[in-house]
Amino acid sequence: MREVAILGIGQTPVSEHWDKSLLVLAGEAVFAALEDAEIRSTQALYVGNMLSGVLDKQDHLGTLIVDWVGMRGHEAFKIEAACGSGAAAFRMGLMAVASGEIESAVVVGVEKMTDSLPKETTAGLATAADADWEIIHGLSFIGINALVMQRYMHEYGWQHEDFAPFSINAHANAMHNPNARLHIPLTKERYRKAAMVSDPINLMDSSAVGDGAAAAIIVPADAMPKREGHPLITVAGSGASTASIAVHDRRDPLWLTAAEKSARQAYRQAGVGPEDIDLFELHDAFSIMSALSLEASGFAERGQGPRLGLDEEIGIDGRIPITTRGGLKARGHPVGATGMYQIVEVVEQLRGQAGGSQVQEAKIGMAQNIGGSGATILTHILRAR
């Protein structure tokens, strides 16, 4: 398998884009990535998306978008893996280029969520759970995560406020990201007083949905042109794993086995361990998922994920900076696009383009994208050299 590098990146702001369709958003991200890569086309296009068929009444996105961006006739597919669709599409593109079948590909994640009524969006998100054994009994996606958080707090003795540093850190970092949805500082007091959504998850524990798209151009590393000011960014490791869709079917509902397995696979490929990672863009759809991801990926002991936030180890200057551009919580969570936003943000860090939230001397970054409540998890490690 060939080594693969990221040649260009592009993204749109995460917002309520009333004047832009799903297609236009995807096109803007693709065009931005092509411009950044200084090329006009690629041989293939892969799209990560979860809800287009439900909310936009539009599927067949691969062919739709590849035509829109002027690549008619090229290979193009949509990849769906719930909220992990963006990283799943990236992995498909990665394998196509690494195998030698494709010489260049653009991967774009896109989602349009705010044109729909909240109840429609909530119902769409619930399709990531088990329709027969979870949703039919009245559980929303938020409710499922709330049950996990309740059990975690009971099992390990944490209080709700102990999770505040995850959200506070995300909001602080988003202030330096022009593409973030929420440029609003968050205090512990505001976190504590936020409206309850599904006990113990309140509004400040929850990620912000939105519209947006992010894209990356990938090519064989040995075909990368030398560009002044741009280090070579390679995909050092890629892992994917699954668990049961329903939380109650897991042997241990408080351990993300798919995160552990996919991270271990990526570490092994990259020849690194948790101690070598300079930043971690984790999937903080809810604050409980930050704790679980940190533990399963080897950054914290079991049941001790919140300790990293309380000890100020997750900030830009901390031991393991997370959500450095705002994360799902404050950058926003256009679900099918999130995994690609994470990839783009790691590239920004490794290039030294993250502005006020730049991790100094960052050389190795990790992104982890989760579909469902831990059912599909993909981990990618990028390296600058």
JOJOQUI-V854028 format. One record per residue. BURIAL is # if it has 24 or more other ideal C-beta (glycine too) atoms within 12 Angstrom, else .. Layout:
burial->[BURIAL & BURIAL]
//
This chain:
burial->[. & . & # & # & # & # & # & # & # & # & # & # & # & # & # & . & # & . & . & . & # & # & # & # & # & # & # & # & # & # & # & # & # & # & . & # & # & . & # & . & # & # & # & # & # & # & # & # & # & # & # & # & . & # & # & # & . & # & . & . & # & # & . & # & # & # & . & # & # & . & # & . & . & # & # & # & # & # & # & # & # & # & # & # & # & # & # & # & # & # & # & # & # & # & # & # & # & # & . & . & . & # & # & # & # & # & # & # & # & # & # & # & # & # & # & # & . & . & . & . & # & # & . & # & # & # & # & # & # & # & . & . & . & # & # & . & . & . & # & # & # & # & # & # & # & # & # & # & # & . & # & # & # & . & . & # & . & # & . & # & # & # & # & # & # & # & # & # & # & # & # & # & # & # & # & # & # & . & # & # & # & # & # & . & . & # & . & . & . & . & # & . & . & # & . & . & # & # & . & # & # & # & # & # & # & # & # & # & # & # & # & # & # & # & # & # & # & # & # & # & # & . & . & # & . & . & . & . & . & # & # & # & # & # & # & # & # & # & # & # & # & # & # & # & # & # & # & . & . & # & . & . & # & # & # & # & # & # & # & # & # & # & # & # & # & # & # & . & # & # & . & # & . & # & . & # & # & # & # & # & # & # & # & # & # & # & # & # & # & # & # & # & # & # & # & # & # & # & # & # & . & . & # & . & # & # & # & # & # & # & . & . & # & # & # & # & . & # & # & # & # & # & # & # & # & # & # & # & # & # & # & # & # & # & # & # & # & # & # & # & # & # & # & # & # & # & # & # & # & # & # & . & # & # & . & . & # & # & # & . & . & # & # & # & # & # & # & # & # & # & # & # & # & # & # & # & # & # & # & # & # & # & # & # & .]
//
